[in-house]
Amino acid sequence: MRMRYCLCSVRPYNRDSNDHTQSILRSRVMNRKKKIKQILTKKMKKANAKLAPKDGKPAYISKADRVAAETAEDQQMNNE
């Protein structure tokens, strides 16, 4: 009969030991919850970073929009 060792220590464990099995299962569930929480936190941080205003950097305005805004200003000035 081969000896089985638990994952968390070097000591052999008894298969009938329900306490040890529950502790292993509990740790696996906690690791899964931790990993899910890390993934969701990372996604949330990315989304918040996208929505956050950039410090001192104006929003990009395309060349066509700048020309259109300039012509609209010129027309307003000519109308007055």
N, C-alpha and C positions, 0 to 999 in steps of 0.2 A: 504494500500500500504506500503510495506516494504521499508525502506531507504537503499540505496546502498552506500557504502563508497569506495573511491578510495584506491588503494593499497599503495600509497606513503604517505597518510596523513589521518587524522581522519575526515576531512570535507566531507560531502556528495557531490556528483557531479550530474550534470544534464546529462542525456543520450544524449541530443541534443548538448551538448558542444563538438564540434568537436576538439577544441584545446586540451582539456584534453585527449581525446582518442588518438590523434596523439602523445602526449608526452609519454603515456604509451607504445604505439607500438614502438616508437623510442627507449625507454629504453630497451624493450625486444630484439630488433634487436641488440643494442649495447652490451647487455649482451651475446647474442649468439656469436657475433663477438669476444668479449673478451675471451670467453671460447674456441673458436676454436683457437685463437691466442695462448692461454696458452698451449693447447695440442700440437700444432705444435712446439712451442718454446721448450717444454719439450723433444719432440722427437729429435729435432735438437741438443740439448745439449747432449743427450745420444749418438747420432751418433758421434758427435765431440769428446766426451770423449773416445769413443772406438778407434778412429783413432789417438788420441794424444799419443805421446810417453810417456812411463812411466819413471819417473825421477829416475835414478840410478838403475833401475831394469832391468837386462838383459832378453832377450826373452828366453822362456823355450825351451830347446833342449832335446828331448827324449833320453833315454838311448841307444836305438838302433842306433840313429843318432850319438851320441857321440862315440860309439864303432866303427862305420863305418868311422868316421872322423879320429879317432886315427889310425886305420889300414891303411888308405890311407896315413897318415903322415909317418908312419913307412915304408911303401913300398917306398915312395919317398926318404926317408933317406937311405934305403938299396940300391936303384938304383944308388945313387950318389956315 
